[in-house]
Amino acid sequence: EVQLQASGGGLVQAGGSLRLSCVASGFTFDDYAVGWFRQAPGREHEGISCIYKSDGSTAYAEFLKGRFTASRDNRNNTSYLQMNDLKPEDTATYYCATCTIEGGSWGMDYWGKGTQVTVSS
């Protein structure tokens, strides 16, 4: 059974930081690009980051403007998202997932339960 369990969310004031973690199981972690997505109430899922398996390079959504940093630890099947300078508009449920980016469109193959991030103003 494929599982991706995200954790580390919470309530933080604007300008603060959070570090999300995601432990994956049930598939060969090294064989997939892994990333993070989020969904705010009433909005579609949007891609945040995607770390490619081939060379470890990372794609980020342009709207982040360098505030978030993604990483992965293949030995422990874990991915991370360091979020700095959080803004109220970052409030959403954050999901880790295997990711694809084709023609500018972000997609998820596997994803798990998300973790809620709430940023107060």
N, C-alpha and C positions, 0 to 999 in steps of 0.2 A: 504494500500500500504506500503510495506516494504521500509524503507529509512534508509540509513546510510550515514551521511554527515560528511566527514572529513574536517578539517581545520587546519590552523597553519603552513603550509608549507611556503617556501620562499627561498631566496638566503642567504647563510651563508658561511663564510670563513672556511677553514679546521681548525679543532680544536674547532669550535664553537658548540653551542647547539640550539636545537629547541624543542618545546613541541607541539605535535599534539593532537587534540581533535576530538572526533567523537560522534555526537548525533544520537541516533537510535530511530526509531518509526515504528509503524505498526506491531510489534510482541512483544511477552513477553520477554523482555530483559533478565530477570532472568533465563529463561529456556535454554539459549544458552551459550556455550563458545564463547568468543569474542576475536578477535585478530587483528593483523595488517599484511599486506602483502605489497610487493612492486614490481614494474616492471620497469626495466630500458629499454631504447630503444634497441630493437633487442634481448631482453632476455625474458625468461619465468617469470611468477609470482613466487616469492619466499616468503615463510612464514617467518615472523619475530618473532611474539609472539602469544601465545594463552593462555588465562586465563580460566581455567576450571570452570564450574558453580558449580561443586560438592563441592570442597573444596577451591576454589580460588587460587589454585596453578597455576603457570605460566610456560609454556614451551617457551624456546627461541631458535632461530637458533644458532647453534654453532659458526658460523662465527662472531657473534656480539661481543663475548668475553667481555660481561658485560657492553658494552657501552650504551645499551638501557634498559629502564625500563618501563614496561607496568602496567597499573592499570585500575580499573573500578569502577564506582559509580552507583550501581544498582538503587539507589533512583532517580537519574536523567537520567538514561538510557544513560550514557556517558562513553566512554572509552578514555584513554590517552596513549600517547607514548612519554616518555621523552628520547630524543636522545642527547647524549653527545659525545664529541671528534669525531665530524663528519669528515668523509673522503670523498674525491672526488668520490670514488667508491660507496658511499651511495646515490649519485644522482639518483633519480628515482621518479616515481609517487607512492605515498603511499596510500593504501586503508585500511579502516577498514572493518571488515567482521565477520560474525559468522564463527567459525573455527572448524575443526576436525583434529586430527592426528591419523592415523591408520597405523600401520606397518612402521612408519617412514615417511609416506607420508602426506603432509599437504593438506587440502582441505577447500574450502569455500562454504557455503550454500547460504548466502545472502551477498552482497557487494554493495557499492555505488560508487559515483564519488570520485575519489581520490584527493589528494592534492600534488602539485609538490614540491619536495625538491631538491635544487641545491646547491652543495657544491663546492666552488671554491678553487683552490690550491694556 
